[in-house]
Amino acid sequence: MKKYICCCLLFLLAISCSKSTNNKDLSKVFRYNEHSNISTLDPAFAKDMRTIWATTQLFSGLVQLNDALEVLPDIANSWEISADGLNYVFHLRSDVFFHKHDLFGKKKTRKVVAKDFVYSFKRLLDPEVAAPGKWVLNYAKHFEAVNDSTFSIKLKQAFPPFLSILSMKYCSVVPKEAIAYFGDTFRANPIGTGPFQFKLWIENTKLVFRKNPLYYEKDSDGSSLPYMEAVAITFLPDKQSEFLQFIQGKADFLNSIDVSYKDDLLTQEGALHKRYRSKIEMIKSPYLNTEYLGVYLDTETEKCLHSKKIRQAINYGFDREKMILYLRNGIGTPAINGFIPKGLPSFNNAKGYTYQPEKAKQLVKSYKEETGDENPKITINTDSQYVDLCEYIQRQLGKIGLKVAIEVMPPSTLRQTKKNGQLSIYRGSWVADYPDAENYLFIFCKDYFSPGGPNYTHFSNMQFDALYKQAIKTTSREKRHLLYQRMDRLLIEEAPVIPLYYDVAVRFMHKNIKNLGINPINHLHLKRVQKIK
């Protein structure tokens, strides 16, 4: 067995693969490509999916989410929440140890205690660290280690989504010794408690994790997790090359679909082409991501957008169902039910904007008669990935009497200019950080106006804000969801956004990969993955 693992590691540590390498060497190695690269392995900076995926293998926290988005125990094996929703008390497992390292002395490891969470949370809030995830503790008033196995948190006010927020990688436990020793280079020398431990990182080329022999979780038969001996991540930047790597069997799974290969892989209806069905499996899940066009309501350049009639006309004026079928091969759900996406319990089944071109024409006509503006014009700003959608909308809105221009810019420029209120209409995505609709609704509250907050539309509605304040104090899930749905209906009526579609998470894997799973926040959990010979 040791000889086998050694051979496997020698393969992984090589920058390039030998053509003579036997495929059996890879039977305990899970391989995938990250085309966007990774800049850090510090969970306090895990703000994007590529970093979340990597740090999920290395770190763990008090609680975790399963694929059904239920909050389950992790390092905390139980907890109590006070009736008023202000006090949380977590009871920690006694068998959780940090990854082995010389920093911990002769034993090369030590047990995790409540003080480690105090340190990790204080670090998250430290202005000198400047961690992007410090917002997760905005509602925390005080936290302390009651004893080695008990950690308590007191909130400033009740906030029902708080428990699920604690499942985020920002809230992972880290050892004080490692931070003190490595400082800023902890990003490339991570030490956690997760199912895998850090082995090698050749930046821009390859990242390797090894199985953590001290990992505390077991399967239902009592066998230790993880099943795989290693995880190997490559960094091919080109998505077409990534696809070819997967098809050639050099990667074990492929996440999502790119326009460069979608027609080769999928039929127009969104099914696998016959030539791949014997070798590849496709799994789908609702993905907590709403793709939309946002309208900056304080625009001074395209004042026709101040009119609710024009915003509603845009919403009625294009066929979302055909757009998804023909431009996304059926991968996605037309957003005709509001801003809250499918996959959340509070998803709003109320009727939103369906394709009604005659109604859209009448709204544009009414606007022209009221204002005397005979040539209303709008500009949709997007990055290159969504040009096809925007051109489709452009053609359809032209038929209702609305002239549309399209401005294409790099993603970084798009983010910065919409933040600064320089774009009248922008193509946007809102991906959930945690599985609660509050995550989708707070971005329309007046208190969060950009550039200081994420309300890029500058939507302001007193009734909406009042409902929000009521909702985040409501501990009853059912009552809170009803409030969320009322807020969503207000967004439909006032139309500060044009929802395009609710995303779908799609994963492709070779037939020998088992237990990979999929979930509505598209997190990657590899501790139960097996590769069958």
C-alpha positions as a Python dict, from the first residue, in 0.01 Angstrom:
ca = {
    (1, 'M'): (0, 0, 0),
    (2, 'K'): (281, 243, 93),
    (3, 'K'): (455, 171, -236),
    (4, 'Y'): (129, 241, -421),
    (5, 'I'): (77, 576, -249),
    (6, 'C'): (437, 673, -311),
    (7, 'C'): (397, 606, -684),
    (8, 'C'): (80, 813, -684),
    (9, 'L'): (257, 1105, -516),
    (10, 'L'): (549, 1091, -756),
    (11, 'F'): (298, 1127, -1036),
    (12, 'L'): (126, 1418, -870),
    (13, 'L'): (444, 1604, -790),
    (14, 'A'): (555, 1596, -1151),
    (15, 'I'): (474, 1914, -1338),
    (16, 'S'): (397, 1724, -1654),
    (17, 'C'): (256, 1375, -1697),
    (18, 'S'): (450, 1094, -1855),
    (19, 'K'): (272, 917, -2139),
    (20, 'S'): (372, 585, -1989),
    (21, 'T'): (194, 650, -1659),
    (22, 'N'): (-42, 365, -1577),
    (23, 'N'): (-403, 476, -1515),
    (24, 'K'): (-412, 260, -1202),
    (25, 'D'): (-183, 515, -1035),
    (26, 'L'): (-477, 754, -1033),
    (27, 'S'): (-741, 532, -877),
    (28, 'K'): (-716, 713, -542),
    (29, 'V'): (-657, 1064, -678),
    (30, 'F'): (-941, 1304, -757),
    (31, 'R'): (-845, 1549, -1033),
    (32, 'Y'): (-1008, 1867, -1155),
    (33, 'N'): (-910, 2189, -1329),
    (34, 'E'): (-961, 2540, -1197),
    (35, 'H'): (-941, 2771, -1499),
    (36, 'S'): (-975, 3089, -1291),
    (37, 'N'): (-668, 3010, -1078),
    (38, 'I'): (-648, 3043, -698),
    (39, 'S'): (-479, 3329, -515),
    (40, 'T'): (-503, 3209, -153),
    (41, 'L'): (-575, 2906, 65),
    (42, 'D'): (-660, 3116, 371),
    (43, 'P'): (-1029, 3063, 456),
    (44, 'A'): (-1062, 3420, 588),
    (45, 'F'): (-1025, 3527, 222),
    (46, 'A'): (-1246, 3258, 64),
    (47, 'K'): (-1472, 3503, -118),
    (48, 'D'): (-1503, 3328, -456),
    (49, 'M'): (-1606, 2978, -560),
    (50, 'R'): (-1260, 2863, -668),
    (51, 'T'): (-1117, 2948, -324),
    (52, 'I'): (-1419, 2806, -141),
    (53, 'W'): (-1377, 2476, -325),
    (54, 'A'): (-1011, 2444, -228),
    (55, 'T'): (-1050, 2557, 134),
    (56, 'T'): (-1350, 2326, 184),
    (57, 'Q'): (-1109, 2034, 155),
    (58, 'L'): (-864, 2183, 408),
    (59, 'F'): (-1075, 2354, 673),
    (60, 'S'): (-1386, 2299, 882),
    (61, 'G'): (-1597, 2503, 1123),
    (62, 'L'): (-1868, 2471, 1383),
    (63, 'V'): (-2137, 2354, 1141),
    (64, 'Q'): (-2171, 2240, 781),
    (65, 'L'): (-2440, 2215, 513),
    (66, 'N'): (-2543, 1896, 339),
    (67, 'D'): (-2655, 1884, -24),
    (68, 'A'): (-3013, 1962, 87),
    (69, 'L'): (-2877, 2282, 252),
    (70, 'E'): (-2963, 2156, 601),
    (71, 'V'): (-2733, 2273, 883),
    (72, 'L'): (-2552, 1972, 1032),
    (73, 'P'): (-2291, 1930, 1306),
    (74, 'D'): (-1925, 1962, 1217),
    (75, 'I'): (-1669, 2045, 1488),
    (76, 'A'): (-1968, 2135, 1706),
    (77, 'N'): (-2160, 1813, 1761),
    (78, 'S'): (-2459, 1995, 1916),
    (79, 'W'): (-2586, 2344, 2002),
    (80, 'E'): (-2866, 2536, 2169),
    (81, 'I'): (-3027, 2862, 2057),
    (82, 'S'): (-3219, 3072, 2310),
    (83, 'A'): (-3590, 3137, 2253),
    (84, 'D'): (-3521, 3504, 2170),
    (85, 'G'): (-3264, 3403, 1906),
    (86, 'L'): (-2982, 3599, 2072),
    (87, 'N'): (-2768, 3333, 2238),
    (88, 'Y'): (-2596, 3039, 2068),
    (89, 'V'): (-2404, 2776, 2268),
    (90, 'F'): (-2195, 2520, 2077),
    (91, 'H'): (-2056, 2196, 2224),
    (92, 'L'): (-1738, 2084, 2050),
    (93, 'R'): (-1623, 1735, 1961),
    (94, 'S'): (-1325, 1601, 2156),
    (95, 'D'): (-1161, 1421, 1862),
    (96, 'V'): (-1076, 1708, 1626),
    (97, 'F'): (-706, 1776, 1565),
    (98, 'F'): (-518, 2021, 1344),
    (99, 'H'): (-323, 1881, 1050),
    (100, 'K'): (18, 1747, 1148),
    (101, 'H'): (300, 2002, 1147),
    (102, 'D'): (629, 2059, 1332),
    (103, 'L'): (483, 2381, 1477),
    (104, 'F'): (288, 2171, 1728),
    (105, 'G'): (595, 2016, 1891),
    (106, 'K'): (672, 1646, 1943),
    (107, 'K'): (315, 1529, 1882),
    (108, 'K'): (303, 1742, 1564),
    (109, 'T'): (-63, 1821, 1626),
    (110, 'R'): (-302, 1934, 1895),
    (111, 'K'): (-670, 1915, 1971),
    (112, 'V'): (-906, 2196, 1871),
    (113, 'V'): (-1058, 2379, 2169),
    (114, 'A'): (-1308, 2661, 2203),
    (115, 'K'): (-1031, 2923, 2235),
    (116, 'D'): (-931, 2840, 1877),
    (117, 'F'): (-1269, 2966, 1757),
    (118, 'V'): (-1230, 3280, 1968),
    (119, 'Y'): (-896, 3343, 1800),
    (120, 'S'): (-1025, 3262, 1450),
    (121, 'F'): (-1327, 3493, 1484),
    (122, 'K'): (-1117, 3778, 1630),
    (123, 'R'): (-878, 3740, 1339),
    (124, 'L'): (-1169, 3765, 1098),
    (125, 'L'): (-1266, 4098, 1257),
    (126, 'D'): (-911, 4235, 1282),
    (127, 'P'): (-880, 4554, 1067),
    (128, 'E'): (-515, 4475, 1000),
    (129, 'V'): (-607, 4140, 848),
    (130, 'A'): (-869, 4312, 629),
    (131, 'A'): (-1053, 3988, 566),
    (132, 'P'): (-1341, 4023, 317),
    (133, 'G'): (-1543, 3780, 527),
    (134, 'K'): (-1564, 3992, 841),
    (135, 'W'): (-1924, 4082, 752),
    (136, 'V'): (-2040, 3734, 858),
    (137, 'L'): (-2000, 3846, 1220),
    (138, 'N'): (-2184, 4178, 1180),
    (139, 'Y'): (-2460, 4055, 1411),
    (140, 'A'): (-2222, 3910, 1672),
    (141, 'K'): (-2201, 4117, 1991),
    (142, 'H'): (-1976, 3888, 2192),
    (143, 'F'): (-1824, 3540, 2173),
    (144, 'E'): (-1622, 3345, 2427),
    (145, 'A'): (-1477, 3010, 2526),
    (146, 'V'): (-1682, 2898, 2827),
    (147, 'N'): (-1442, 2605, 2861),
    (148, 'D'): (-1237, 2391, 2621),
    (149, 'S'): (-1545, 2223, 2475),
    (150, 'T'): (-1802, 2504, 2491),
    (151, 'F'): (-1813, 2810, 2265),
    (152, 'S'): (-2085, 3075, 2297),
    (153, 'I'): (-2197, 3363, 2074),
    (154, 'K'): (-2430, 3647, 2171),
    (155, 'L'): (-2597, 3846, 1893),
    (156, 'K'): (-2684, 4215, 1890),
    (157, 'Q'): (-3028, 4122, 1760),
    (158, 'A'): (-3200, 3807, 1639),
    (159, 'F'): (-3092, 3707, 1291),
    (160, 'P'): (-3235, 3367, 1188),
    (161, 'P'): (-2991, 3299, 897),
    (162, 'F'): (-2695, 3325, 1137),
    (163, 'L'): (-2655, 2950, 1192),
    (164, 'S'): (-2626, 2882, 818),
    (165, 'I'): (-2380, 3175, 783),
    (166, 'L'): (-2152, 2994, 1029),
    (167, 'S'): (-2117, 2715, 773),
    (168, 'M'): (-1925, 2949, 540),
    (169, 'K'): (-1550, 2893, 501),
    (170, 'Y'): (-1483, 3236, 650),
    (171, 'C'): (-1584, 3083, 985),
    (172, 'S'): (-1330, 2799, 970),
    (173, 'V'): (-1105, 2735, 1268),
    (174, 'V'): (-732, 2810, 1221),
    (175, 'P'): (-441, 2753, 1463),
    (176, 'K'): (-285, 3058, 1627),
    (177, 'E'): (60, 2899, 1607),
    (178, 'A'): (46, 2879, 1227),
    (179, 'I'): (-72, 3237, 1181),
    (180, 'A'): (199, 3363, 1419),
    (181, 'Y'): (468, 3169, 1235),
    (182, 'F'): (365, 3211, 871),
    (183, 'G'): (200, 3554, 885),
    (184, 'D'): (89, 3662, 538),
    (185, 'T'): (234, 3344, 387),
    (186, 'F'): (-31, 3135, 563),
    (187, 'R'): (-213, 3174, 230),
    (188, 'A'): (35, 2921, 85),
    (189, 'N'): (95, 2719, 404),
    (190, 'P'): (-256, 2633, 524),
    (191, 'I'): (-312, 2422, 834),
    (192, 'G'): (-670, 2326, 914),
    (193, 'T'): (-878, 2034, 1033),
    (194, 'G'): (-1043, 1930, 704),
    (195, 'P'): (-1050, 1590, 532),
    (196, 'F'): (-741, 1672, 325),
    (197, 'Q'): (-417, 1849, 417),
    (198, 'F'): (-188, 2069, 215),
    (199, 'K'): (99, 1902, 26),
    (200, 'L'): (219, 2109, -272),
    (201, 'W'): (135, 2429, -458),
    (202, 'I'): (316, 2528, -776),
    (203, 'E'): (122, 2848, -841),
    (204, 'N'): (-47, 2870, -1181),
    (205, 'T'): (41, 2505, -1244),
    (206, 'K'): (-71, 2249, -985),
    (207, 'L'): (-209, 2218, -632),
    (208, 'V'): (-199, 1891, -437),
    (209, 'F'): (-374, 1786, -114),
    (210, 'R'): (-321, 1457, 72),
    (211, 'K'): (-563, 1260, 286),
    (212, 'N'): (-574, 1376, 648),
    (213, 'P'): (-519, 1060, 859),
    (214, 'L'): (-650, 1243, 1168),
    (215, 'Y'): (-985, 1342, 1015),
    (216, 'Y'): (-1270, 1284, 1259),
    (217, 'E'): (-1572, 1204, 1039),
    (218, 'K'): (-1668, 847, 949),
    (219, 'D'): (-1925, 700, 713),
    (220, 'S'): (-2235, 507, 820),
    (221, 'D'): (-2030, 184, 836),
    (222, 'G'): (-1774, 338, 1066),
    (223, 'S'): (-1504, 370, 798),
    (224, 'S'): (-1282, 677, 810),
    (225, 'L'): (-1325, 958, 562),
    (226, 'P'): (-1207, 1067, 312),
    (227, 'Y'): (-1192, 770, 77),
    (228, 'M'): (-949, 930, -170),
    (229, 'E'): (-577, 950, -99),
    (230, 'A'): (-522, 1282, -275),
    (231, 'V'): (-674, 1574, -466),
    (232, 'A'): (-488, 1723, -763),
    (233, 'I'): (-592, 2058, -911),
    (234, 'T'): (-455, 2196, -1237),
    (235, 'F'): (-487, 2553, -1366),
    (236, 'L'): (-546, 2544, -1740),
    (237, 'P'): (-687, 2892, -1813),
    (238, 'D'): (-858, 2801, -2141),
    (239, 'K'): (-1202, 2642, -2104),
    (240, 'Q'): (-1174, 2454, -2432),
    (241, 'S'): (-850, 2295, -2309),
    (242, 'E'): (-1021, 2217, -1979),
    (243, 'F'): (-1299, 2038, -2169),
    (244, 'L'): (-1053, 1837, -2377),
    (245, 'Q'): (-862, 1741, -2062),
    (246, 'F'): (-1186, 1604, -1917),
    (247, 'I'): (-1291, 1419, -2234),
    (248, 'Q'): (-944, 1259, -2257),
    (249, 'G'): (-981, 1127, -1902),
    (250, 'K'): (-717, 1355, -1750),
    (251, 'A'): (-973, 1517, -1517),
    (252, 'D'): (-1244, 1340, -1320),
    (253, 'F'): (-1518, 1600, -1343),
    (254, 'L'): (-1617, 1916, -1525),
    (255, 'N'): (-1816, 2192, -1365),
    (256, 'S'): (-2070, 2396, -1560),
    (257, 'I'): (-2085, 2462, -1934),
    (258, 'D'): (-1902, 2708, -2154),
    (259, 'V'): (-2026, 2834, -2489),
    (260, 'S'): (-1705, 2705, -2651),
    (261, 'Y'): (-1811, 2342, -2610),
    (262, 'K'): (-2177, 2333, -2503),
    (263, 'D'): (-2306, 2230, -2847),
    (264, 'D'): (-2051, 1950, -2869),
    (265, 'L'): (-2151, 1814, -2528),
    (266, 'L'): (-2525, 1881, -2517),
    (267, 'T'): (-2826, 1861, -2743),
    (268, 'Q'): (-3034, 2175, -2787),
    (269, 'E'): (-3275, 2037, -2524),
    (270, 'G'): (-2994, 2011, -2269),
    (271, 'A'): (-2931, 1634, -2274),
    (272, 'L'): (-2595, 1464, -2325),
    (273, 'H'): (-2516, 1376, -2686),
    (274, 'K'): (-2533, 1001, -2750),
    (275, 'R'): (-2158, 972, -2813),
    (276, 'Y'): (-2087, 1064, -2449),
    (277, 'R'): (-2361, 877, -2264),
    (278, 'S'): (-2167, 552, -2215),
    (279, 'K'): (-1871, 729, -2053),
    (280, 'I'): (-2006, 1041, -1883),
    (281, 'E'): (-2278, 1114, -1632),
    (282, 'M'): (-2447, 1454, -1598),
    (283, 'I'): (-2616, 1572, -1277),
    (284, 'K'): (-2812, 1895, -1221),
    (285, 'S'): (-2944, 2098, -933),
    (286, 'P'): (-3113, 2437, -894),
    (287, 'Y'): (-2830, 2683, -831),
    (288, 'L'): (-2884, 2977, -598),
    (289, 'N'): (-2786, 3232, -859),
    (290, 'T'): (-3017, 3481, -1030),
    (291, 'E'): (-2891, 3625, -1358),
    (292, 'Y'): (-3046, 3967, -1424),
    (293, 'L'): (-3022, 4313, -1570),
    (294, 'G'): (-3000, 4579, -1300),
    (295, 'V'): (-3137, 4930, -1355),
    (296, 'Y'): (-2959, 5222, -1187),
    (297, 'L'): (-3261, 5430, -1084),
    (298, 'D'): (-3059, 5747, -1023),
    (299, 'T'): (-2926, 5753, -1379),
    (300, 'E'): (-2892, 6097, -1537),
    (301, 'T'): (-2806, 5975, -1887),
    (302, 'E'): (-3104, 5753, -1976),
    (303, 'K'): (-3390, 5912, -1789),
    (304, 'C'): (-3655, 5699, -1957),
    (305, 'L'): (-3551, 5433, -1701),
    (306, 'H'): (-3700, 5651, -1426),
    (307, 'S'): (-4035, 5542, -1567),
    (308, 'K'): (-4176, 5222, -1420),
    (309, 'K'): (-4359, 5169, -1748),
    (310, 'I'): (-4033, 5141, -1942),
    (311, 'R'): (-3884, 4905, -1684),
    (312, 'Q'): (-4195, 4688, -1695),
    (313, 'A'): (-4196, 4699, -2076),
    (314, 'I'): (-3841, 4563, -2079),
    (315, 'N'): (-3952, 4281, -1847),
    (316, 'Y'): (-4250, 4190, -2066),
    (317, 'G'): (-4070, 4248, -2394),
    (318, 'F'): (-3852, 3937, -2444),
    (319, 'D'): (-3915, 3562, -2434),
    (320, 'R'): (-3710, 3411, -2151),
    (321, 'E'): (-3812, 3054, -2235),
    (322, 'K'): (-3679, 3071, -2592),
    (323, 'M'): (-3370, 3254, -2470),
    (324, 'I'): (-3279, 2967, -2237),
    (325, 'L'): (-3368, 2697, -2488),
    (326, 'Y'): (-3172, 2837, -2782),
    (327, 'L'): (-2885, 3020, -2611),
    (328, 'R'): (-2826, 2801, -2305),
    (329, 'N'): (-2933, 2459, -2437),
    (330, 'G'): (-3209, 2447, -2179),
    (331, 'I'): (-2966, 2483, -1886),
    (332, 'G'): (-3144, 2732, -1660),
    (333, 'T'): (-3498, 2820, -1555),
    (334, 'P'): (-3665, 3129, -1706),
    (335, 'A'): (-3696, 3390, -1430),
    (336, 'I'): (-4071, 3456, -1444),
    (337, 'N'): (-4135, 3442, -1067),
    (338, 'G'): (-3934, 3728, -921),
    (339, 'F'): (-3578, 3774, -798),
    (340, 'I'): (-3557, 3494, -537),
    (341, 'P'): (-3432, 3188, -727),
    (342, 'K'): (-3553, 2832, -738),
    (343, 'G'): (-3388, 2612, -476),
    (344, 'L'): (-3484, 2827, -177),
    (345, 'P'): (-3789, 2734, 36),
    (346, 'S'): (-3916, 3092, 4),
    (347, 'F'): (-3909, 3080, -377),
    (348, 'N'): (-4203, 3288, -496),
    (349, 'N'): (-4443, 3101, -724),
    (350, 'A'): (-4640, 3419, -785),
    (351, 'K'): (-4670, 3527, -1146),
    (352, 'G'): (-4392, 3762, -1247),
    (353, 'Y'): (-4302, 3874, -1599),
    (354, 'T'): (-4392, 3641, -1883),
    (355, 'Y'): (-4346, 3723, -2251),
    (356, 'Q'): (-4626, 3966, -2343),
    (357, 'P'): (-4506, 4176, -2640),
    (358, 'E'): (-4837, 4355, -2696),
    (359, 'K'): (-4850, 4465, -2333),
    (360, 'A'): (-4489, 4581, -2362),
    (361, 'K'): (-4573, 4784, -2674),
    (362, 'Q'): (-4864, 4952, -2496),
    (363, 'L'): (-4642, 5045, -2200),
    (364, 'V'): (-4384, 5201, -2432),
    (365, 'K'): (-4659, 5383, -2625),
    (366, 'S'): (-4810, 5515, -2301),
    (367, 'Y'): (-4468, 5637, -2188),
    (368, 'K'): (-4418, 5824, -2517),
    (369, 'E'): (-4758, 5989, -2494),
    (370, 'E'): (-4702, 6098, -2134),
    (371, 'T'): (-4351, 6236, -2181),
    (372, 'G'): (-4323, 6332, -2547),
    (373, 'D'): (-4007, 6123, -2569),
    (374, 'E'): (-4055, 5957, -2909),
    (375, 'N'): (-3721, 5774, -2914),
    (376, 'P'): (-3648, 5617, -2575),
    (377, 'K'): (-3303, 5456, -2576),
    (378, 'I'): (-3123, 5233, -2329),
    (379, 'T'): (-2773, 5086, -2311),
    (380, 'I'): (-2709, 4739, -2169),
    (381, 'N'): (-2359, 4697, -2029),
    (382, 'T'): (-2218, 4346, -2013),
    (383, 'D'): (-1902, 4138, -2031),
    (384, 'S'): (-1825, 3913, -2328),
    (385, 'Q'): (-1971, 3599, -2168),
    (386, 'Y'): (-2328, 3733, -2188),
    (387, 'V'): (-2322, 3920, -2518),
    (388, 'D'): (-2543, 3659, -2685),
    (389, 'L'): (-2817, 3707, -2423),
    (390, 'C'): (-2799, 4084, -2448),
    (391, 'E'): (-2814, 4078, -2828),
    (392, 'Y'): (-3119, 3853, -2809),
    (393, 'I'): (-3289, 4102, -2572),
    (394, 'Q'): (-3181, 4389, -2799),
    (395, 'R'): (-3355, 4234, -3100),
    (396, 'Q'): (-3676, 4160, -2912),
    (397, 'L'): (-3701, 4502, -2745),
    (398, 'G'): (-3652, 4668, -3083),
    (399, 'K'): (-3985, 4514, -3186),
    (400, 'I'): (-4170, 4693, -2902),
    (401, 'G'): (-4033, 5037, -2991),
    (402, 'L'): (-3733, 5053, -2759),
    (403, 'K'): (-3390, 5117, -2907),
    (404, 'V'): (-3112, 4923, -2731),
    (405, 'A'): (-2735, 4963, -2751),
    (406, 'I'): (-2489, 4713, -2606),
    (407, 'E'): (-2160, 4806, -2443),
    (408, 'V'): (-1910, 4524, -2381),
    (409, 'M'): (-1640, 4566, -2119),
    (410, 'P'): (-1403, 4351, -1910),
    (411, 'P'): (-1563, 4195, -1599),
    (412, 'S'): (-1347, 4403, -1361),
    (413, 'T'): (-1450, 4726, -1536),
    (414, 'L'): (-1815, 4622, -1527),
    (415, 'R'): (-1797, 4558, -1152),
    (416, 'Q'): (-1631, 4889, -1076),
    (417, 'T'): (-1847, 5109, -1297),
    (418, 'K'): (-2177, 4963, -1174),
    (419, 'K'): (-2055, 5012, -816),
    (420, 'N'): (-1991, 5378, -890),
    (421, 'G'): (-2330, 5435, -1055),
    (422, 'Q'): (-2187, 5489, -1402),
    (423, 'L'): (-2406, 5234, -1582),
    (424, 'S'): (-2777, 5282, -1652),
    (425, 'I'): (-2835, 4909, -1709),
    (426, 'Y'): (-2584, 4638, -1625),
    (427, 'R'): (-2582, 4261, -1657),
    (428, 'G'): (-2540, 4108, -1311),
    (429, 'S'): (-2542, 3782, -1117),
    (430, 'W'): (-2633, 3738, -753),
    (431, 'V'): (-2507, 3412, -603),
    (432, 'A'): (-2616, 3316, -252),
    (433, 'D'): (-2352, 3316, 20),
    (434, 'Y'): (-2589, 3127, 250),
    (435, 'P'): (-2924, 2952, 188),
    (436, 'D'): (-3170, 3217, 300),
    (437, 'A'): (-3363, 3464, 81),
    (438, 'E'): (-3249, 3751, 305),
    (439, 'N'): (-2926, 3716, 106),
    (440, 'Y'): (-3117, 3824, -208),
    (441, 'L'): (-3338, 4094, -60),
    (442, 'F'): (-3106, 4306, 154),
    (443, 'I'): (-2936, 4433, -164),
    (444, 'F'): (-3250, 4640, -237),
    (445, 'C'): (-3261, 4815, 101),
    (446, 'K'): (-3183, 5186, 113),
    (447, 'D'): (-2922, 5135, 387),
    (448, 'Y'): (-2705, 4944, 141),
    (449, 'F'): (-2678, 5200, -141),
    (450, 'S'): (-2360, 5167, -349),
    (451, 'P'): (-2075, 5248, -354),
    (452, 'G'): (-2068, 5162, 17),
    (453, 'G'): (-2307, 4867, -19),
    (454, 'P'): (-2440, 4623, -281),
    (455, 'N'): (-2762, 4813, -368),
    (456, 'Y'): (-2634, 4899, -716),
    (457, 'T'): (-2984, 4985, -841),
    (458, 'H'): (-3043, 5252, -571),
    (459, 'F'): (-3392, 5111, -530),
    (460, 'S'): (-3564, 5279, -232),
    (461, 'N'): (-3904, 5179, -100),
    (462, 'M'): (-4026, 5246, 255),
    (463, 'Q'): (-4261, 4948, 257),
    (464, 'F'): (-3985, 4716, 134),
    (465, 'D'): (-3743, 4838, 404),
    (466, 'A'): (-4007, 4796, 676),
    (467, 'L'): (-4080, 4439, 564),
    (468, 'Y'): (-3707, 4362, 566),
    (469, 'K'): (-3663, 4485, 922),
    (470, 'Q'): (-3962, 4279, 1028),
    (471, 'A'): (-3837, 3967, 849),
    (472, 'I'): (-3489, 3954, 1004),
    (473, 'K'): (-3642, 3967, 1352),
    (474, 'T'): (-3890, 3688, 1278),
    (475, 'T'): (-3768, 3353, 1414),
    (476, 'S'): (-4056, 3152, 1261),
    (477, 'R'): (-3939, 3020, 925),
    (478, 'E'): (-4289, 3009, 779),
    (479, 'K'): (-4373, 3366, 877),
    (480, 'R'): (-4035, 3491, 760),
    (481, 'H'): (-4079, 3324, 421),
    (482, 'L'): (-4416, 3494, 374),
    (483, 'L'): (-4251, 3831, 442),
    (484, 'Y'): (-3978, 3748, 191),
    (485, 'Q'): (-4241, 3670, -72),
    (486, 'R'): (-4417, 4001, -11),
    (487, 'M'): (-4086, 4178, -64),
    (488, 'D'): (-4024, 3984, -382),
    (489, 'R'): (-4367, 4083, -518),
    (490, 'L'): (-4279, 4448, -452),
    (491, 'L'): (-3966, 4404, -662),
    (492, 'I'): (-4176, 4255, -940),
    (493, 'E'): (-4413, 4551, -932),
    (494, 'E'): (-4149, 4826, -914),
    (495, 'A'): (-3908, 4652, -1155),
    (496, 'P'): (-3564, 4784, -1048),
    (497, 'V'): (-3429, 4463, -1204),
    (498, 'I'): (-3505, 4250, -1507),
    (499, 'P'): (-3458, 3886, -1394),
    (500, 'L'): (-3329, 3672, -1680),
    (501, 'Y'): (-3302, 3321, -1544),
    (502, 'Y'): (-3244, 3114, -1231),
    (503, 'D'): (-2923, 2926, -1280),
    (504, 'V'): (-2873, 2551, -1272),
    (505, 'A'): (-2562, 2383, -1135),
    (506, 'V'): (-2441, 2114, -1375),
    (507, 'R'): (-2164, 1864, -1321),
    (508, 'F'): (-2019, 1612, -1563),
    (509, 'M'): (-1820, 1317, -1433),
    (510, 'H'): (-1680, 994, -1563),
    (511, 'K'): (-1888, 688, -1485),
    (512, 'N'): (-1634, 557, -1233),
    (513, 'I'): (-1682, 857, -999),
    (514, 'K'): (-1927, 792, -716),
    (515, 'N'): (-2078, 1009, -440),
    (516, 'L'): (-1972, 1341, -587),
    (517, 'G'): (-2316, 1491, -538),
    (518, 'I'): (-2441, 1839, -618),
    (519, 'N'): (-2614, 2116, -423),
    (520, 'P'): (-2786, 2453, -482),
    (521, 'I'): (-2482, 2655, -368),
    (522, 'N'): (-2248, 2447, -589),
    (523, 'H'): (-1998, 2371, -315),
    (524, 'L'): (-1755, 2088, -378),
    (525, 'H'): (-1738, 1818, -110),
    (526, 'L'): (-1481, 1546, -181),
    (527, 'K'): (-1462, 1356, 149),
    (528, 'R'): (-1715, 1091, 35),
    (529, 'V'): (-1605, 1067, -327),
    (530, 'Q'): (-1490, 728, -453),
    (531, 'K'): (-1331, 623, -779),
    (532, 'I'): (-1435, 276, -889),
    (533, 'K'): (-1187, 79, -1099),
}
